[in-house]
Amino acid sequence: MDVTERRHAEQRLFVQHRVARILAEAATVEEATPNILHAVCECIGWHVGVLWRIDREAGVLRCAELWRTPFLEAAQFEAVTRTSTFPPGIGLPGRVWASGAPAYIPDVIHDQNFPRADIAAREGLQGGFAFPILLGREVLGVIEFFSRDVWQRDDDLLVVMATIGSQIGQFTKRAAAVNELRLRVNMLQQIPVAAWSVTPDGTPDIVNQAWFEYTGQTPEYVNSHPEAWMATMHPEDRERASQIYWDGIRSGRGFTMEARFLRARDGTYRWHLNRAVPVRDPEGNILRLVGTSTDVHDWRQAQEALRNTQTEFAHMTRVMTMGELTASIAHEVNQPLGAIVTSAAACARWLATKPPQMDKAGRALERIADDGKRAAEVIRRIRALMKRQAPRKEWLDINETILEVIALAQYQLRRSEILVETRLGHGLPLVRCDRVQLQQVLLNLIINAIEAMSGIKERPRELTIVSASDGPDTVSVEVRDSGTGLDPEHAPHLFEPFYTTKAEGLGIGLSISRSIVEAHGGRLSAAANAPHGTVFLFSLPVNEPAP
């Protein structure tokens, strides 16, 4: 190897080293590009370097950066280059874009595919070469260089430049990934609720500013304490929350829970909804778990106020319903009371005989006791419906509840000449409900049916109540009548609060009924009954195993 070849080899190694160092120290492509153009020109003795980027929308290359040696007078060539665009195949950068391979021109002045040849000739530029910035097979851009000398082909230099182009392509990919990460971190910081991410083992990774402002904790404290969030939690919630948190982290499933956190600015504990979900790579491996902690204290208070209002409305409708059943209630109470009077008179007669007939008197007293219990049970059910109390869920037999409500409305049904048919499913699972609220729903639907059939003269008045399993997790109840049916105009508004078609109605019975059913996780709907009337259907979930 002669001295010239050795010098060229050293130049090639040096330029590779310089470019690798520039890429290692730069954070962005924009930061690295002018330094790379300068380094290449300086190392191999060239005078102008240009970076071309692809405008995908326009389908052309545009000048993104240009560097030239300070002593070179090439202002016109620079100005034209900065404003030029090249489609694939046109000019030196265009042909490199089209081929995806390095290209050289010994003397650009005499090249037929070099649109800037005249300007290059006036400013003394002759040799030129270019190479693509590649990411795999995709061309991301083109870098070209010019010299004042006619260039003698150097295949080894073209290979080195092609390698540098691939290095810049990889750097571009990494820089884009870093920028994307920074963007995501910045987005996390801008989220208006406390947000965070942890590694798969639970180590804190990113915590946004909203958390620090809310809790008063510092980044240093959070980074050095994996369970820093526990320090700001209400002591009564810590054990439960810690178990839910670590179960969600270790299983990779994430979690949803509510807990109270201390707000630093006023020293009050407030309820938060905490959620976390896993972020996975294309192979399904967990990279991070990201989560939020949202202050829902005011929302919970509003929900509690709403529940209290609904409870008051429910109580009011129960009182109104019982008012509509006054005759039925009186009949239900009068029956055992009348029987008590009759049995008491009989007992007195048996005791007045000579000698007293004690066995017959005893049986009369037993009948008095039984009828007293019957009257007490009727009154107990009425008191339960009339009483203002918080909902209390218990395991109920839906069929038993249906029969209790029918018994309460039996006199009203008979007086209205309504034939009642029950088709109750066997072996239905228990449902977890508030007994009084469930009775209220059934009473509302039965009274609606009674009123809907009150004007029917030409056909039998029939009320059918059906209970059944609706799949393995649901129990359903149908209340069918043969009344006037649903008016299509009113059907969409049937369950709206204070909407009524009755002259004396308030329009809250069906609305309250739907609220009660939905509060139990169920659904209440209405449809036309064939051939006449309306069918109300409500379903309740069997979402907990019966004890």
Steps between C-alpha positions, in 0.01 A plus 500: 500500500655834395492818706194641320295187554604488866396861544161433337447195724581708808257767380223243461559357850518846649176615339321186628630568850397867487149423378450224760610742774269774373203261499586376849508853642197642313144482625327570170563467128474877468781539751723240334458590132708823468782339700498191273513713183787703645691190618475315168610805299785567737624140516504427125559848365161580348346846494116479512270256680119489465232299683182428305183383671202334334173693488269198480190704432653690206712205383825702480829553681547833679821652636507471878860603577801636308859554610790646300857591580534865608747590222276372220306769315188304397211714618295456181545121500395493866193717437383288205566177688298612804197578283522203260293183513575171327260218417632143481756455223566871438836655592762336715285471814197384296688211336634384840145511640374294209778238515557486875874479431797743504583685174781725384561752220865566404412845364147638557553770238480244219229274650175486306291437812627781725262801483740723700791449256517859372511649849754239612721592205489872582595435861765240429337181627578182306511162677192369679377188677194410711377214714159407644398506867354152533286327759487145373399550138316826559669820387454771763711765330810569292833667580713644219847659488683714246865580435680762292698219343402238247435190713682180439278203586572343842288189554627454855383852589156428351476188718594703808245767412230235449581365847477850645162540327374185674637624834316828457184304411524297821568818695193659341291204613637517855456877513139462380440242772653732760288790375191280515588400856552863595167588344326228697670603822398860432144387431504310830618815674218701345220261601279693745492210749778323687661250260793263527676197359695219665726223374365143507648449849321810635795743500382860437590613149316822417278704733340815368496844657133477598588228753777707659277806523211304651697299755787738575751221436824562308646309203797400716275349765286312248804362313657371821181353651320238284189531720508879534132514406418304819635781717227738385215248526247484783624246760172307484542441124867403488488126560215440253647734237849352529368149440296611196795700363761224526258233377438714190872570446624144552225343293544755222124555486500848654228604744210731581438614855381792707696637796544824692808718444621801693474829315801703606355848459227458764594180682177316417459140387306468178375200304690410184427253221827322420547302180798330338537308172798314349687623191632207294741458212394320177597166658273560799773572754416767758713812456333727756183540697345844468235640727304799617367618834190716460342702780137381507414632845253762378347249259453250783329763712273591209418131451423465870271803484332352193451166677346679798263688269407178323437335837268785596317474168473125543352545845253755368385269222463214750276719716297597191479138392377394841239775478372346178481162676306626802195281429717195440696564821179548700363173362824314579492627861123466549497132403717377792344758737149379412613141553648597839165651609311191387741263676493712818119483510510125448760463776278698738206271424703182560621638830146598606359149468450276806750349518735718283612326178871569542624312193272697264588826675870413462461445125323837473792665683743333258303644206514844666880470529537392135278782375690748719824389334338542158395856586845575644669373181281722282580800718873410498508498122315832484734659756804379306370661183407824677822531702774739389824303511828456316513216245609170654580211266435140592462170318139470381281239336345695213191276493435551871518877452256484206246304707533743794420797276208322331357423844523867593316606184260203490187687610562781252546244224176319588306824528627601153391157368850412387599137453852441630717225356850422627755293310791486738818320405627216717843492661581862423822629658477752780555865413672754724253788533337740740170326584296818543626655176431182303147486646457865402592425136251211486227706668552788253474265204190322637322829573592626152342184360185546711463858376573402137217242508248712691315610185501161325145365452506285186761241604626330817729696726804280546821556694779247442822498702784280374837431660783310333874460466633711214830321451731384780552847651161671483149463639217674315142594593221590256182685599244470215160665478217500248438873524508783249863440402785737421434816304795531253505875563549456874715185503841677468421714806354225717783496755577872502454672840172692536369381162145368533189447290277470809294797609592441865845346458836655593703297252761373745393138562658346191801732517568396860445135407759518225746676734454227760551220248808666349644562848486122542689450172189408301283641222132596474325533164151503351352360179166424343328183619334275244215522422414783743664699775854560620778285637756639745818295528771543758809290549735472796854360496606201704845653543597354834487138617228438749635414846 
